Amino acid sequence: MSAKGVYFRPTTTQQRELLFKTWEETGSVTKACAVAHVSRMMFYNWKARFEAEGYPGIEHSKSRARKHPARKEKAIEAQVIGMYQAHPDWGKKRIEQELAKANNWVPVVSPNTVKRILEDAKLWTSSREEKKGRGRKEGV
C-alpha cells in the first residue's frame, strides 16, 4: 500500500452538525469524526467557529474567493489612457513597454492589464484584434 493520505471532500452542513452533536454527547473527537465521516483536522478547523458562534456559525463555509480583484492605481490607469490617446496606433505591448522604460525597465503592468484598462475606458475595440490578421492570405 502507498502512504497516500485519505481525501475528504468538503463537509456539508449536516455533517458538521452531526460532528458537533456527537462530540457534545460523547466527548470523543475520534468517535465524532468517525460518525460524521470527517477528518480530525476538519474537526479542529470548525471547532473555533463552533465555540464562538454555536450551530449557526457552522451552517455556511466562508468563501475563499478574493473579495476585490487586483486593480492598478488610478495614476497608472490615467497614464495608460493618456499614452493611448496620444498614440492611438500603439498596441497593448508597446504601451506596456513604454511604461516599463519610464520606470527603469521594471514592468508596471502587463499587456493584458493595458487592454483591460482601455476596455474599461471604452477605448479598446474588438476591431483592433481583427486588424492584426490583415495582410495575410486567407485559406493558406
N, C-alpha and C positions, 0 to 999 in steps of 0.2 A: 504494500500500500504506500501511496505517496504521502508526504507530510503536508498536503494542501489543507487549508482551513475550510470550514463549512461556510457556505454562503447563506446568509439570512436576508430575505427580501425586506423592503421597508414594512414597518409594522402598521397595522390598521388600528383604528380607534378601539374596536372591540378587543383586540389582542392586548392593547395597553391597559384597558380597564380590567380584563381578566388577570393580567400580570399583577397589578397592584392590589386587586381584591384577594387574590391567592396569597400574596405576600403579607397582607394585613392579617389574614386568617391563620396562616401557618408560621409566619415569621421567618420562613426559609426562602432565601433568594434562589437557591438551586431548584427547589420544588416549583416555585412560581415561574421560573424561566422554562422549566420542562413542560408545565401545563400550558403556558401561553405560546410555546414554540418560538422563543426569542433567546438571544444570547445574553450572557451576564453583562457584557459591555453595553448592550442596548438598555438593559435594566438601569444601569448606573447613569446612562445618558439621560434617561427620562426621570430619574429619581429626584433630582434637584427641582425640576419644574413641578413634579407631583407634590413635593413637600412644601413648595412655596404657594402653589395655586390650587392644589387638590385635583379632583377629577376634571373640572373644566379646563385646567391647564394642559391636560394631555389629550384633549379632543382633537386638536389640529397641530400638525407638524409645521414648523416655521419654514418659509421658503428660503432657499439658499440662492435665489436669483439675485443678481445685482439690482440694487434699488434705483440707481440712476446710471444711464450709460455714460461712459467716459467722454467728456466734451472738452474741446480746446478752449482756451481763454478767448474772450471777446476780441482782445487785441490781435491775436493770431488770425482769427476769423476775418477781422477787418483787413489785415494785411493780405490775406488770400484774395478776398473780394476786390480790394484795390489793385492788386497786381493783375488780376484777370481783366478788370475794366481798363487798365492802362495798356494791356497787351492781350486782346481777345483771341489772337491766333495761337497763344501759348496753351499747351495742354496741361494735364494734371502733373505729369512727370517734370516738365520744365518749371512749373511754379514751385513744386516741392524742392527741386534742385536750387532754384534761386533763393528760396528761404534758407536752405541749408548753407549756401555760400555766404549769405549775410550773417550767419550765426557760426562762423569759423568752421564750416563744413560739418557741423553737428546737426543731424536731422531734427527738424522741428515737427513736421507732420509727414504722414505717408501720402502717396499719390491718391489712394482711395479716400483718405480723410479730406484731401483737397476737393475731390469730386463730391463728397457728401456735403461739404460746406457750400459749394457752388450750387448743388441741387437744392439745398435748403433755402438759398437766396434766389432761387428760380432763374439762375444764370446758366446752368448746365442743361443741355437738351440731349435727347437720345440721338438726334441727327449728328451730333459730334462723333458718336460711336460709329455711325454708318459711313462718315467721311473717311475713316481710316482704311476702309476696304476699296475706295475709289482708285481707279487706275489698274486694278488687277483684272485679268480676263476672267469672265465668268465661265463656268463649266470646265475649267482646266484643273 
